[in-house]
Amino acid sequence: MTQHGYEPSRITLPSGASPILAFTRDASATCGAAVVFPELGIRQALPPRETVVVRLPSLGPRQVSFSCGMGTYRGMIVLR
C-alpha cells in the first residue's frame, strides 16, 4: 500500500484456491493502518514498513472487496 492506495488494486485468481496475500504499507501512506475484508470478517493491522500475510478461505467464483480501515482505499480480488 502506498499513498495512492493498493497496488495492484485488482487481483485475479483461480476460484477454489485459498489465497495468501502479502501487504506492505509504505511509510508515506497516511491511511491504511488496516486491511479489511468485510464479507469475510477479516481485519488485519498493517504497521508501516512491515509485510503482513493475510490468508483467505477457499472461495468459489466471486468478487471479494477489501479496503483500508476507513474505506478510503479499496481493492478487489476476482476469483474465476
Secondary structure as UniProt FT lines:
FT   TURN            3..4
FT   STRAND          10..13
FT   TURN            15..16
FT   STRAND          20..25
FT   TURN            27..28
FT   STRAND          34..37
FT   HELIX           38..40
FT   STRAND          42..45
FT   STRAND          51..55
FT   STRAND          62..68
FT   TURN            69..70
FT   STRAND          74..79
//
